[in-house]
Amino acid sequence: MRRRRAERTPLNAEINVVSLIDVMMLLMVIFMITAPMMQGGVDVALPKAEARPLEPKGGLAVTVTKAGAIYVDDAQLTLAEFRASFKALAAGRGKDGVFLRADAGVPYGVVVQVLATIRAAGVEDVGLVAEPTGRP
């Protein structure tokens, strides 16, 4: 009697991939929406310049906001704290260079002080970050 039941119900060994495709498409849409928002750093209005874009590489990002706050990656520091601690930060993570991002409204003197502190820490590779101009 058991043999008859096994013969009547065939074994279904197919995988239903339609639901897997739906999940994959949903995840792809989520990543497409959130990827532009995941750029790290502090939001600043960078100055515009006609320059050749550099190759993206790792490095330490130093950001100066319009209010004069200094960020090393995402950690906020005052100018005095930046001067005191940057040499140690650069020794650990600044081997690939430092990218200085300053808001277009920051006074030139503040940018020079930050740049002088970076150079005094022994960092030789300093990149000044700017937005490309809208030339066609």
N, C-alpha and C positions, 0 to 999 in steps of 0.2 A: 504494500500500500504506500509506503514512503517513496518508493521508486516512481510511482505514477505522479505524485505531487511535484517532484523534482523535474519531471519531464514537461509538465504543464506550464511551469513558470520559468521562462528562460532567464538566464543571467544577463543583466544589463551592465556592461563594462565601459560605457561611454562617460566622458567627463563633460558636463555642461559648462562651456566656456563663456556663454553669453553674460552671465552675472559677473564673471571675472573681468570681462572686457568693460562692463559698466563701472566697476570699481576702479579699474585702471584709468579710464577716461576722467572720472571724478577726481582722482588724485592728481592727474596731469593738469586739470583746470585749477585746482587749488594751488599747486606749485607755480603755475604761470601767473597767478594773481599775487601770490605772496613773495615771489623771488625779487621783484624790484624793490620791495619794502625792506628786504633783509640786508641792504647795504649798510655796513656798520659805520659808526662815526656820528659826529655831531652835525646838525644841519646848519650850514653856513652858505651865504651867497658869495661864491667864489668870483674873483675878478675874471674878466674875459681877456684872452690873449690869442694871437695867431702863433701857434707853436705846434710842432710835430708831436703827436701823442707818444708816450713812452710805453714800453712793454710792461704789462702788469706783473708785479712781483711782490713778494712779501716784504714787510718792513714795519717800522714803528710809525704810527700816524700821530702827529702833533697838530692840534686844531686850536686856533685862536678865534673866539667868537667876537661879535661886534661889541659886546659889553666888556670885553677884555679878559674873559675867563679862558684859561688854558686847559685843554684836555689832552691827555696822553692816552690814546685809544679811547676808552670811555670813562676814564678816571679824571675828575675835575681837580685842578690844582691852581693855587695862586702863583704869581710870578716868583715869590720867595720860595715857595715849596718846590716849584719847577726847577729853580736854580740849585736847590739843595739835593734834589733826588734824581735829576735827569742823568747824571753820570752813571749811577748804578743801574738805572733802567736801560740806558744805551749799551752798557756792558753786557747785559743779559739778552736783550732783544733787538738791538740796533745794528747788528752785524750786516743785515741786508740793506741797510740804509734807513733814512728817515724822510718821511713825506710831510712837509709843512703846508697845512691848509689854513689860510687866514681869510676871514671875511673881507669883502671889498671895502667896508667902512671902517676897518681897524686902522688906527693911526700908524704911520710908518715907523715911528719910534718903538712901538710895542713889538712889531714884527722884527725889527733889528735886534732888540734885546733878546727875544726868543731865539733868533738865529745865532746870535753870539753865544748864548748858553749851549746850544746844540754843538757849535764848532768847538767850544772850550771843552766839551766832554770827549773830544777826539773823534767825532763822527765826520768822515770825509765825504760820504755820499749823501747829500741833502737835495731833495727834489722839492721845488715849489709847485704846488698844485694849482691849476687854473682851468676854467671852463673854456672850451674852444669857441671861437667866434662863429656866428651864424652865416658865414660865407658859403655860397653854393659851390 
